[in-house]
Amino acid sequence: MKKILLFLSVMSANSACAFNIDEIDKECSKGLIDEMLSCYQSYNDELDELIKEKIEDAKVNYENPKLAIDTQPLWESYINKWCSGRNRLSGGWGQLVYYNCMVDHKIMRLEQLNKYYCTDNGCGKKI
């Protein structure tokens, strides 16, 4: 059910993500730490797939996808290092903080990709 809601939320937005980290935090704050961690990891994996799909879509459907394609590995490296730093500073909550950080930044990345690769006519159109 969570996967369906995440997919529908992202796919229904033309220029921005239709959900935010506060909604995910509310859902993932239920249960024990292992359940919370699993929840954030699940969102992290789903967001990875959505970002990959968006980049692949840009490769196929856009005349000039260079910005998204060339910056993606740099963005991934930077965010991983940023969130890993927060992990190290968080003691026993490190993994939870790491995945929360990754989810937060991946939502922002989807918003950026939607902003720059979607038009008023929707996503998937050549610029």
Legacy VTK file of the C-alpha trace (Angstrom):
# vtk DataFile Version 3.0
C-alpha trace
ASCII
DATASET POLYDATA
POINTS 127 float
0.000 0.000 0.000
2.813 2.392 0.910
4.481 1.795 -2.476
1.253 2.545 -4.314
0.705 5.771 -2.390
4.293 6.885 -2.983
4.028 6.113 -6.700
0.696 7.914 -7.067
1.925 10.908 -5.114
4.985 11.341 -7.297
3.270 10.561 -10.592
0.389 12.962 -9.938
2.691 15.961 -9.657
3.578 17.929 -12.750
6.107 20.347 -11.319
6.791 19.150 -7.778
6.503 16.166 -5.518
3.036 15.755 -4.048
4.326 14.547 -0.666
6.883 15.761 1.790
9.279 14.532 4.436
6.837 15.470 7.211
4.312 12.931 5.897
7.003 10.253 5.699
8.289 11.129 9.183
4.771 10.756 10.549
4.392 7.320 8.957
7.895 6.112 9.839
7.833 7.292 13.449
5.517 4.456 14.452
6.955 1.375 16.119
10.347 0.312 17.360
13.619 1.641 15.957
14.024 -1.382 13.646
10.553 -0.753 12.199
11.303 2.939 11.795
14.587 2.158 10.056
12.890 -0.338 7.757
10.258 2.246 6.840
12.866 4.876 5.872
14.925 2.278 3.990
11.839 1.299 2.031
11.139 4.902 1.055
14.812 5.365 0.206
14.732 2.392 -2.169
11.497 3.568 -3.797
12.870 7.061 -4.295
16.053 5.606 -5.821
13.917 3.822 -8.387
11.847 6.915 -9.154
14.988 9.007 -9.648
16.521 6.357 -11.914
13.319 6.263 -13.956
13.304 10.059 -14.236
16.942 10.086 -15.432
16.263 7.300 -17.932
13.198 9.180 -19.154
15.332 12.282 -19.660
17.857 10.273 -21.705
15.150 9.034 -24.054
12.684 11.901 -24.237
14.646 15.114 -24.052
16.752 16.848 -26.643
19.239 18.081 -24.042
19.239 15.809 -20.962
22.908 16.535 -20.214
22.227 18.560 -17.062
20.328 15.766 -15.321
22.564 12.965 -16.578
25.917 14.619 -15.855
24.987 15.971 -12.452
23.320 12.828 -11.080
26.530 10.969 -10.053
27.884 14.157 -8.464
24.631 14.731 -6.614
24.562 11.112 -5.383
28.139 11.329 -4.088
27.547 14.643 -2.341
24.292 13.558 -0.660
25.760 10.244 0.454
28.696 12.056 2.075
26.426 14.687 3.629
24.071 12.111 5.137
26.985 9.871 6.218
28.366 12.833 8.154
25.054 13.274 9.925
25.104 9.529 10.652
28.476 9.771 12.395
27.289 12.686 14.517
24.113 10.924 15.663
25.428 8.126 17.855
23.045 5.192 18.240
20.469 6.832 15.981
22.967 7.065 13.115
21.359 4.733 10.587
17.931 6.187 11.200
19.273 9.711 10.740
21.162 8.633 7.599
18.086 7.200 5.878
15.900 10.096 6.974
18.472 12.448 5.449
18.663 10.424 2.224
14.872 10.339 1.852
14.644 14.083 2.464
17.242 14.880 -0.193
15.824 12.405 -2.712
12.429 14.060 -2.442
14.137 17.373 -3.173
15.988 15.808 -6.131
12.726 14.569 -7.629
11.317 18.073 -7.245
14.364 19.480 -9.068
14.099 16.938 -11.873
10.381 17.624 -12.222
11.010 21.364 -12.285
13.627 21.211 -15.000
12.266 18.323 -17.074
8.520 18.783 -16.863
6.505 21.467 -18.615
2.962 22.759 -18.313
2.044 19.952 -20.712
3.366 17.297 -18.353
6.462 15.168 -18.092
8.115 13.168 -20.835
7.858 15.831 -23.552
10.847 17.042 -25.516
11.970 20.533 -24.631
LINES 1 128
127 0 1 2 3 4 5 6 7 8 9 10 11 12 13 14 15 16 17 18 19 20 21 22 23 24 25 26 27 28 29 30 31 32 33 34 35 36 37 38 39 40 41 42 43 44 45 46 47 48 49 50 51 52 53 54 55 56 57 58 59 60 61 62 63 64 65 66 67 68 69 70 71 72 73 74 75 76 77 78 79 80 81 82 83 84 85 86 87 88 89 90 91 92 93 94 95 96 97 98 99 100 101 102 103 104 105 106 107 108 109 110 111 112 113 114 115 116 117 118 119 120 121 122 123 124 125 126
